[in-house]
Amino acid sequence: MINRAFLITGHVQGVFFRDSAKKEAIKLGLHGSATNLPDGTVKVCLRGEIEKIDLLERWLHIGPELAKVESVIEVDIDQQLELNDFKVS
């Protein structure tokens, strides 16, 4: 199991991005969180098998129907971070 985190920019708040990411992550058996940040971006932290995280990363580039994703950038995450379940905040 590994931890990875992504910062998603574009029109990604107010379009059910976090909830949709949670649903996709749960389908793939991933744990983590999706958080709206003050600058209008969304940060998604994930824990799971690399192949499953790669699948969700591809989904993040598209997002839900109303989203307009401009970029998905991998950001540093503490590999010791314990992510159990999936949290939206």
FIDREN-358753 format. One record per residue (C-alpha): residue in one letter; x, y, z. Coordinates in steps of 0.001 Angstrom, whole numbers, padded with zeros to 6 digits, always signed. Example, Ala and Ser with C-alpha at 12.3 -4.5 7.8 and 13.67 -1.06 7.14 Angstrom:
<nodes>
a+012300-004500+007800 s+013670-001060+007140 
</nodes>
This chain:
<nodes>
m+000000+000000+000000 i+001184+003483-000834 n+000012+007055-000220 r-000312+009644-002985 a-001898+013094-003121 f-003132+015270-005977 l-004048+018920-006335 i-006804+019490-008900 t-007335+022936-010445 g-010085+024333-012624 h-013823+024554-012010 v-013777+021810-009371 q-015686+023273-006416 g-019478+023332-006310 v-019739+020579-008950 f-019805+017468-006678 f-016120+016783-007372 r-015297+015624-003841 d-018343+013389-003483 s-017805+011909-006946 a-014115+011278-006161 k-015167+009512-002968 k-017563+007241-004878 e-014894+006384-007460 a-012295+005739-004750 i-014611+003454-002801 k-015389+001486-005990 l-011638+000925-006364 g-011142+000006-002699 l-009091+003111-001913 h-008973+005090+001332 g-008288+008802+001661 s-009837+012234+001617 a-011011+014987-000704 t-010834+018562+000564 n-011823+021938-000879 l-008973+024414-000431 p-009448+028191-000019 d-007855+028937-003417 g-010603+027027-005292 t-008641+023813-005798 v-009388+020326-004475 k-006798+018137-002755 v-007279+014377-002948 c-005170+012115-000707 l-005223+008388-001417 r-003993+005151+000136 g-004080+001833-001671 e-002559-000269-004399 i-000609+001714-006987 e-002634+000326-009913 k-005920+001432-008305 i-004528+004882-007476 d-003373+005216-011095 l-006938+004461-012242 l-008365+007127-009947 e-005707+009598-011069 r-006959+009156-014648 w-010505+009830-013451 l-009331+013002-011641 h-008282+014462-015007 i-011932+014259-016116 g-013955+014503-012898 p-017743+014589-012724 e-019918+015931-015521 l-020071+019578-014368 a-016339+019876-013601 k-013812+021524-015897 v-010438+020175-014805 e-007443+022279-015855 s-004665+020291-014171 v-003906+017431-011815 i-000573+017762-010041 e+000896+015172-007703 v+001986+016761-004424 d+004007+015467-001487 i+002264+013392+001149 d+003526+011804+004331 q+003974+008095+003579 q+003279+007381+007264 l-000133+009075+007057 e-002835+006640+008096 l-005835+006885+005791 n-008703+004633+006846 d-012067+005060+005088 f-012689+008034+002787 k-013403+011504+004156 v-014848+014553+002401 s-014213+017955+003990 
</nodes>
